[in-house]
Amino acid sequence: MNSKLFLLFLLFPICVFAQERVTVRGRIINEKGEAVEYVQVGVPRLHIGTISTVDGHFEISIPPDTLEFFHVSYETASYPVTGAANDVVIVLHEQELPPAVFIGGNTKEKYLIHPGVKINERIGGADFYRPGGGGQGAELGCIAKVRKPFLIKDIQFSILDNHIPGCVASINVYRIEGDPETFVNVLHKPIYFNIIESDSRQDYSIQPEEIILLEPGRYFVALQVVATDDEAVRKILETPESERHPRALHMSTALYFKSSYERYSAMGKMMKIPVNIGVGVKGLEYQ
């Protein structure tokens, strides 16, 4: 082989994987010009991702590539990155979902999802969120098998401890279809709520305002951290580790023996796991 050609062949992977990153900043709005909160932003094939603020602002550093934007209520959008950019405006178009159809007949109250068999908490829980991994944007939850039409009335879960300032989370529900599996959103809007800081266990019970009627099939009910108090987090990270609370910036849940998924759209990550975080779903089953 020609020595120059051989040298070029050796350098080619370095050129591909060591591309210089550029910073892209912008704001995400809908067709009415309103800010869209907590949008997953990233390049899935490169496993790079972040999440926008409550007022739609985002900042990310990536090699020149196509940036993608994911939100439950909107169609996925993309933006070609050719260099550093400020004041980029991304307009998302609303996802059109069919309205819930009223079903007559008798119903009975039941659990669609039981958490499963709990792993002894003395062995330890799961770090749902922690610095350097399992952070904002990652979805964890439970799988539901619906055999008859089911109306969700209550979504329950527990947090063993939380030391993340200003923690905002969301609940989403997806229908699992096809092979390979795809996740189709069934909510018009995510369910947002705050998780308080505490050393002790906190039990949550979320009653959706939206009518969530599930037809027979398989579903993924997922919990996701979408925001934290960035200034408070920055101050904690600047504090010497020896002076921090031993659980600073960690949040944990109990673990249960039942399979589930870890999913992060913006980073192109999807993994089936043999345990779950104990989400329970209660409602009305139509007979």
RAPEHU-V871114 format. One record per residue. N is the residue number from 1. PSI is psi as a letter, one per 30 degrees, with the letter a starting at -180 (NA if undefined). Layout:
n=N psi=PSI
n=N psi=PSI
This chain:
n=1 psi=k
n=2 psi=k
n=3 psi=e
n=4 psi=e
n=5 psi=e
n=6 psi=e
n=7 psi=e
n=8 psi=e
n=9 psi=e
n=10 psi=e
n=11 psi=f
n=12 psi=e
n=13 psi=e
n=14 psi=e
n=15 psi=e
n=16 psi=e
n=17 psi=f
n=18 psi=h
n=19 psi=k
n=20 psi=k
n=21 psi=k
n=22 psi=l
n=23 psi=k
n=24 psi=k
n=25 psi=k
n=26 psi=a
n=27 psi=k
n=28 psi=k
n=29 psi=l
n=30 psi=a
n=31 psi=f
n=32 psi=f
n=33 psi=g
n=34 psi=k
n=35 psi=k
n=36 psi=k
n=37 psi=k
n=38 psi=h
n=39 psi=k
n=40 psi=k
n=41 psi=k
n=42 psi=a
n=43 psi=j
n=44 psi=e
n=45 psi=f
n=46 psi=f
n=47 psi=h
n=48 psi=k
n=49 psi=l
n=50 psi=a
n=51 psi=k
n=52 psi=l
n=53 psi=l
n=54 psi=f
n=55 psi=g
n=56 psi=g
n=57 psi=k
n=58 psi=l
n=59 psi=k
n=60 psi=k
n=61 psi=k
n=62 psi=l
n=63 psi=l
n=64 psi=k
n=65 psi=a
n=66 psi=j
n=67 psi=k
n=68 psi=l
n=69 psi=k
n=70 psi=k
n=71 psi=k
n=72 psi=e
n=73 psi=f
n=74 psi=l
n=75 psi=k
n=76 psi=k
n=77 psi=l
n=78 psi=l
n=79 psi=j
n=80 psi=k
n=81 psi=j
n=82 psi=f
n=83 psi=l
n=84 psi=k
n=85 psi=k
n=86 psi=l
n=87 psi=h
n=88 psi=k
n=89 psi=k
n=90 psi=k
n=91 psi=k
n=92 psi=k
n=93 psi=k
n=94 psi=k
n=95 psi=k
n=96 psi=j
n=97 psi=k
n=98 psi=k
n=99 psi=l
n=100 psi=k
n=101 psi=k
n=102 psi=k
n=103 psi=k
n=104 psi=l
n=105 psi=l
n=106 psi=k
n=107 psi=l
n=108 psi=k
n=109 psi=k
n=110 psi=l
n=111 psi=k
n=112 psi=e
n=113 psi=k
n=114 psi=k
n=115 psi=e
n=116 psi=a
n=117 psi=k
n=118 psi=k
n=119 psi=k
n=120 psi=k
n=121 psi=f
n=122 psi=f
n=123 psi=e
n=124 psi=l
n=125 psi=a
n=126 psi=k
n=127 psi=j
n=128 psi=e
n=129 psi=k
n=130 psi=l
n=131 psi=k
n=132 psi=g
n=133 psi=l
n=134 psi=h
n=135 psi=a
n=136 psi=k
n=137 psi=f
n=138 psi=k
n=139 psi=k
n=140 psi=k
n=141 psi=b
n=142 psi=l
n=143 psi=k
n=144 psi=k
n=145 psi=j
n=146 psi=k
n=147 psi=f
n=148 psi=l
n=149 psi=k
n=150 psi=k
n=151 psi=j
n=152 psi=k
n=153 psi=f
n=154 psi=k
n=155 psi=k
n=156 psi=k
n=157 psi=l
n=158 psi=k
n=159 psi=k
n=160 psi=e
n=161 psi=l
n=162 psi=k
n=163 psi=h
n=164 psi=j
n=165 psi=k
n=166 psi=h
n=167 psi=k
n=168 psi=k
n=169 psi=l
n=170 psi=l
n=171 psi=k
n=172 psi=l
n=173 psi=k
n=174 psi=k
n=175 psi=k
n=176 psi=k
n=177 psi=l
n=178 psi=l
n=179 psi=j
n=180 psi=l
n=181 psi=k
n=182 psi=l
n=183 psi=j
n=184 psi=k
n=185 psi=k
n=186 psi=f
n=187 psi=k
n=188 psi=f
n=189 psi=k
n=190 psi=l
n=191 psi=j
n=192 psi=k
n=193 psi=l
n=194 psi=k
n=195 psi=j
n=196 psi=l
n=197 psi=k
n=198 psi=k
n=199 psi=f
n=200 psi=l
n=201 psi=k
n=202 psi=k
n=203 psi=k
n=204 psi=k
n=205 psi=j
n=206 psi=k
n=207 psi=j
n=208 psi=k
n=209 psi=e
n=210 psi=k
n=211 psi=j
n=212 psi=j
n=213 psi=j
n=214 psi=k
n=215 psi=l
n=216 psi=k
n=217 psi=a
n=218 psi=k
n=219 psi=l
n=220 psi=j
n=221 psi=j
n=222 psi=k
n=223 psi=k
n=224 psi=k
n=225 psi=k
n=226 psi=f
n=227 psi=l
n=228 psi=l
n=229 psi=j
n=230 psi=e
n=231 psi=e
n=232 psi=e
n=233 psi=e
n=234 psi=e
n=235 psi=e
n=236 psi=e
n=237 psi=f
n=238 psi=f
n=239 psi=k
n=240 psi=k
n=241 psi=e
n=242 psi=f
n=243 psi=f
n=244 psi=l
n=245 psi=k
n=246 psi=f
n=247 psi=g
n=248 psi=k
n=249 psi=g
n=250 psi=k
n=251 psi=k
n=252 psi=l
n=253 psi=l
n=254 psi=l
n=255 psi=k
n=256 psi=k
n=257 psi=i
n=258 psi=k
n=259 psi=l
n=260 psi=a
n=261 psi=l
n=262 psi=k
n=263 psi=k
n=264 psi=j
n=265 psi=e
n=266 psi=f
n=267 psi=g
n=268 psi=g
n=269 psi=k
n=270 psi=k
n=271 psi=k
n=272 psi=k
n=273 psi=l
n=274 psi=g
n=275 psi=l
n=276 psi=l
n=277 psi=g
n=278 psi=h
n=279 psi=k
n=280 psi=k
n=281 psi=k
n=282 psi=k
n=283 psi=b
n=284 psi=k
n=285 psi=k
n=286 psi=k
n=287 psi=NA
